């Protein structure tokens, strides 16, 4: 490529070539400090996630809101030092682990938090699940789904600094690596923008219900265990395949808004609960849920654990349970973590299917279908 110094750069930044990629291979590479700075900036955004119609009632500072209850859930699975295991996702940690991520200890005060609600709305919206035993009532089911959805939007919308860092990560590299890096950054940015827009469509419907302008018709699958689930999670997913390995929606088709499922795992009153929630109109998700092996509690348990580790970054693990796993079990779950984290790892359509690995230390007792 031969560009004039004052031409627009080939990478699409709209900067002049001389201010962007000219002599890029001779520039100082970004270091771990730059990566930490970008990560911290992404986590420092503060706002209340309620709809505009409720902004006037915001009170108190923006808090570190827990997506998984600290008292009833994280405390239940923490070790004697009040730590759980979680994923600290960064380029530095992936490099340190030779291309993999191993769960690390996180204090329960920091686990699962985000700066996405003011003190007033965090209390008003979620006290029904934080301060009362889980009874599967409408308010609790809505609160669980709404908080997970707001966290997902917060996380996706905070990626601007990470994207900027990614675009700068070709400094000191040759032209081939520069081309590859900028192509990947462009695809990553498009994916994040698309995901934010898709989630915003779903949140608008939840917000209408919150404002009491429109009834929200949702369905739920509630799975119960007599002891806490060793993995606490709160996430949103637009699934591409089901638990049988069948493709159910084409996520590459940006002209269609895909159906999403919201899922939470938590403890209440000493019991464990896993809740899948989705809009009643989302027929693809209902069909997705139907492929869970609900006729066998052992198979259902293994399917849920495979699912959690394969699709969620916002998950927290009992150190005691993790330490009791065999090498085969822990390695299989670590490999699953990288399915969603490593963009260069090929994802097999059968990644949610039974792989023959069974897990101990948790047993499902029953499940309840609501509005199905």
C-alpha positions in Angstrom: 0.0 0.0 0.0 1.2 3.5 -0.9 -0.6 6.3 0.9 0.2 9.9 1.1 1.1 11.3 4.5 -2.0 13.4 4.5 -4.3 10.7 3.1 -6.9 9.1 5.4 -5.4 6.0 7.1 -6.3 2.6 5.6 -7.5 1.3 9.0 -10.7 3.4 9.0 -9.8 5.6 11.9 -10.5 8.8 9.9 -7.1 10.1 11.0 -4.4 11.1 8.6 -2.0 8.3 7.7 0.9 10.3 9.2 -1.0 10.5 12.5 -2.0 6.9 12.6 -0.3 3.9 10.9 2.7 5.6 9.3 5.8 3.8 10.7 3.5 1.8 13.0 6.0 -1.0 13.1 8.5 1.3 14.8 6.2 2.6 17.5 6.4 1.4 21.1 4.1 -1.6 21.8 1.4 -1.2 24.4 2.3 -2.6 27.8 0.4 -4.3 30.6 0.0 -0.9 32.3 -2.0 0.4 29.3 -4.1 -2.7 29.4 -4.9 -2.2 33.1 -5.7 1.5 32.5 -8.2 0.6 29.8 -9.8 -2.1 31.9 -10.2 0.2 34.9 -11.6 2.9 32.7 -14.2 0.5 31.3 -15.3 -0.4 34.9 -15.4 3.2 36.2 -18.5 4.3 34.3 -21.3 5.3 36.6 -25.0 5.7 35.9 -28.4 4.4 37.0 -29.9 1.9 34.6 -33.6 2.8 35.3 -35.7 4.2 32.4 -35.7 8.0 31.9 -39.2 8.2 33.4 -37.7 7.2 36.8 -34.4 9.2 36.7 -36.0 12.0 38.7 -36.4 9.7 41.7 -32.7 8.7 41.8 -31.2 9.2 45.2 -27.9 8.6 46.8 -24.6 7.8 45.0 -24.1 5.2 42.3 -23.2 2.1 44.1 -21.3 -1.1 43.4 -24.5 -3.1 42.8 -24.2 -6.9 43.2 -25.7 -8.9 40.3 -25.5 -12.0 42.6 -26.5 -11.4 46.2 -23.6 -11.2 48.5 -25.3 -12.3 51.7 -27.5 -15.2 50.5 -25.5 -16.4 47.5 -21.8 -15.5 47.5 -21.5 -16.0 51.2 -22.9 -19.5 50.9 -20.2 -20.7 48.5 -17.3 -18.6 49.8 -14.3 -20.0 51.6 -13.2 -19.2 55.2 -11.7 -15.9 54.0 -14.9 -14.8 52.3 -13.5 -15.4 48.8 -15.0 -17.1 45.8 -13.4 -18.0 42.5 -14.1 -15.9 39.4 -12.8 -14.9 36.0 -10.4 -11.9 35.7 -10.5 -11.5 32.0 -7.7 -9.5 30.5 -5.1 -9.8 27.8 -2.4 -10.0 30.5 -4.1 -12.9 32.3 -4.7 -14.8 29.1 -1.0 -14.4 28.2 0.0 -15.4 31.7 -2.0 -18.6 31.4 -0.5 -19.5 28.0 -3.8 -18.9 26.2 -6.2 -20.0 29.0 -7.9 -18.4 32.0 -8.0 -20.1 35.4 -10.5 -19.0 38.0 -8.9 -16.7 40.6 -9.9 -15.7 44.1 -12.1 -12.7 44.4 -13.5 -11.2 47.7 -17.3 -11.4 47.9 -17.5 -7.6 48.4 -16.1 -7.2 44.8 -17.6 -10.2 43.1 -20.4 -9.6 40.6 -20.5 -5.8 41.2 -21.1 -3.0 38.6 -21.8 0.7 38.9 -25.2 0.6 37.3 -27.8 1.7 39.9 -28.2 4.5 42.4 -28.6 3.5 46.0 -32.4 4.2 46.0 -33.3 2.2 42.9 -31.0 -0.7 43.8 -32.8 -1.0 47.1 -36.3 -0.5 45.7 -36.0 -2.8 42.7 -34.1 -5.7 44.3 -35.1 -5.8 48.0 -37.7 -8.4 47.0 -34.9 -10.9 46.2 -32.2 -9.6 48.6 -34.3 -9.3 51.8 -36.9 -12.1 51.3 -36.8 -15.9 50.7 -37.2 -16.8 47.0 -40.8 -17.7 46.4 -40.9 -17.7 42.6 -43.3 -14.7 42.6 -43.7 -12.3 39.7 -41.8 -9.4 41.4 -38.8 -11.6 42.2 -38.6 -13.2 38.8 -38.8 -9.8 37.1 -36.1 -8.3 39.4 -33.7 -11.2 38.8 -34.1 -10.9 35.0 -33.9 -7.0 35.0 -30.7 -6.8 37.0 -29.0 -9.4 34.8 -30.1 -7.5 31.7 -28.9 -4.2 33.0 -25.5 -5.7 33.9 -25.1 -7.2 30.5 -25.8 -3.8 28.8 -23.4 -2.1 31.2 -20.6 -4.6 30.4 -21.1 -4.4 26.6 -21.4 -0.6 26.7 -18.2 -0.2 28.7 -16.1 -1.7 26.0 -15.2 1.5 24.2 -11.8 1.8 26.0 -11.1 -1.9 25.4 -11.8 -1.4 21.7 -9.5 1.6 21.6 -6.7 -0.4 23.2 -7.3 -3.3 20.8 -6.9 -0.9 17.8 -3.6 0.3 19.3 -2.3 -3.2 20.0 -0.6 -3.5 16.6 2.1 -0.9 17.5 5.5 -2.3 16.9 4.2 -5.1 14.6 4.6 -5.7 10.9 2.0 -4.8 8.3 0.4 -8.3 8.1 -0.2 -8.3 11.9 -1.5 -4.7 11.6 -4.0 -5.7 9.0 -5.1 -8.7 11.0 -5.5 -6.6 14.2 -7.5 -3.9 12.6 -9.8 -6.4 10.9 -10.4 -8.1 14.2 -11.0 -4.8 16.0 -13.5 -3.8 13.3 -15.4 -7.0 13.7 -15.2 -6.9 17.5 -16.6 -3.3 17.5 -19.4 -4.2 15.1 -20.3 -7.2 17.3 -20.4 -5.1 20.5 -22.5 -2.4 18.8 -24.9 -5.0 17.5 -25.2 -6.7 20.9 -25.9 -3.4 22.7 -28.7 -2.5 20.2 -30.2 -6.0 20.5 -30.2 -5.8 24.3 -31.6 -2.3 24.3 -34.7 -3.6 22.4 -35.2 -6.2 25.1 -34.6 -3.7 27.9 -37.2 -1.3 26.4 -39.8 -4.0 27.0 -38.7 -4.5 30.6 -38.7 -0.7 31.1 -42.3 -0.4 29.9 -43.3 -3.0 32.5 -41.4 -1.1 35.2 -43.2 2.1 34.3 -46.5 0.1 34.4 -47.4 1.2 30.9 -47.4 -2.3 29.4 -47.7 -5.9 30.8 -44.6 -8.0 30.2 -45.4 -11.6 29.4 -42.5 -13.8 30.4 -41.8 -17.5 30.9 -39.5 -19.1 33.4 -37.9 -22.4 34.2 -36.9 -22.6 37.9 -34.6 -25.4 38.9 -34.3 -26.1 42.7 -31.7 -27.9 44.8 -31.7 -28.6 48.5 -28.2 -27.2 48.8 -26.7 -24.1 47.1 -25.4 -24.5 43.6 -21.6 -24.3 43.7 -21.7 -21.8 40.8 -23.4 -18.4 41.1 -24.1 -16.7 37.8 -26.1 -13.8 36.3 -26.1 -13.4 32.5 -27.9 -13.0 29.2 -27.4 -15.0 26.1 -28.6 -15.1 22.5 -28.0 -18.9 21.9 -26.9 -20.0 18.5 -27.3 -23.7 19.2 -29.4 -25.8 21.6 -28.4 -28.6 24.0 -28.6 -31.2 21.2 -26.1 -29.3 19.0 -28.7 -28.0 16.5 -28.4 -24.5 15.1 -31.4 -22.5 16.3 -30.6 -18.9 15.1 -28.1 -17.2 12.9 -26.3 -14.6 14.9 -24.4 -13.4 11.9 -27.6 -12.1 10.3 -27.6 -8.5 11.6 -30.9 -7.8 10.0 -32.8 -10.0 12.5 -32.9 -9.3 16.3 -32.2 -12.7 17.9 -34.1 -14.1 20.9 -32.4 -13.9 24.3 -32.5 -15.9 27.4 -31.7 -14.5 30.8 -30.3 -16.9 33.5 -29.4 -16.6 37.2 -28.0 -19.1 39.7 -28.3 -18.1 43.4 -29.0 -19.3 46.9 -31.9 -18.5 49.2 -32.8 -19.8 52.6 -30.1 -22.5 52.2 -31.5 -23.8 48.9 -30.1 -23.4 45.4 -32.0 -22.0 42.4 -31.3 -21.7 38.7 -33.8 -19.5 36.8 -34.1 -19.2 33.1 -36.3 -16.3 31.9 -37.4 -15.2 28.5 -40.2 -13.3 26.7 -43.2 -15.4 25.9 -43.0 -14.3 22.3 -39.5 -15.8 22.0 -40.4 -19.1 20.6 -36.8 -19.9 19.8 -35.9 -19.8 23.4 -38.8 -21.9 24.5 -37.6 -24.6 22.0 -34.0 -24.1 23.3 -35.2 -24.7 26.9 -37.1 -27.8 25.8 -33.8 -29.5 24.7 -32.6 -29.5 28.3 -32.6 -33.1 29.6 -35.3 -32.5 32.2 -36.3 -36.1 32.4 -33.1 -37.0 34.3 -31.8 -34.8 37.1 -28.2 -36.0 36.9 -28.1 -35.1 33.2 -29.8 -31.8 33.8 -27.2 -30.9 36.4 -24.3 -31.6 34.1 -25.9 -29.7 31.3 -26.4 -26.6 33.4 -22.8 -26.6 34.6 -21.5 -27.1 31.1 -23.8 -24.2 30.0 -22.6 -21.8 32.7 -18.9 -22.3 32.0 -19.4 -22.2 28.2 -21.3 -18.9 27.9 -21.0 -16.7 31.0 -18.1 -14.5 32.2 -20.1 -13.3 35.2 -19.9 -16.5 37.2 -18.5 -17.2 40.7 -17.4 -20.6 41.9 -17.2 -22.3 45.3 -13.4 -22.8 46.0 -14.2 -26.0 48.0 -16.2 -27.5 45.1 -13.5 -26.5 42.5 -10.7 -27.9 44.6 -12.5 -31.3 44.8 -12.8 -31.6 41.0 -10.6 -34.1 39.2 -8.0 -32.8 36.7 -10.2 -33.9 33.9 -13.2 -32.1 35.3 -11.4 -28.8 36.0 -9.6 -28.9 32.6 -12.8 -29.4 30.8 -14.5 -26.4 32.5 -11.4 -24.2 31.9 -11.5 -25.1 28.2 -15.2 -24.2 28.2 -14.4 -20.8 29.7 -12.3 -20.0 26.6 -15.2 -20.7 24.2 -16.6 -17.3 24.9 -13.4 -15.5 25.8 -11.0 -16.5 23.0 -12.2 -15.1 19.7 -9.7 -17.3 17.8 -10.9 -20.6 19.3 -13.2 -22.5 17.0 -16.6 -23.2 18.5 -18.1 -26.6 17.7 -21.9 -26.6 17.3 -22.0 -29.4 19.9 -20.4 -27.4 22.7 -23.5 -27.7 24.9 -24.0 -31.4 24.3 -23.1 -34.1 26.8 -19.3 -34.7 26.8 -19.5 -37.6 29.2 -18.0 -35.7 32.1 -20.1 -35.8 35.3 -19.9 -33.5 38.3 -20.4 -34.3 42.0 -21.1 -32.0 44.9 -24.5 -30.7 43.8 -27.8 -32.4 43.1 -31.0 -31.0 41.6 -34.2 -32.0 43.3 -37.0 -30.5 41.1 -37.9 -27.9 38.5 -40.9 -25.7 38.0 -42.2 -24.3 34.7 -44.0 -20.9 34.9 -46.2 -19.5 32.1 -45.3 -22.4 29.8 
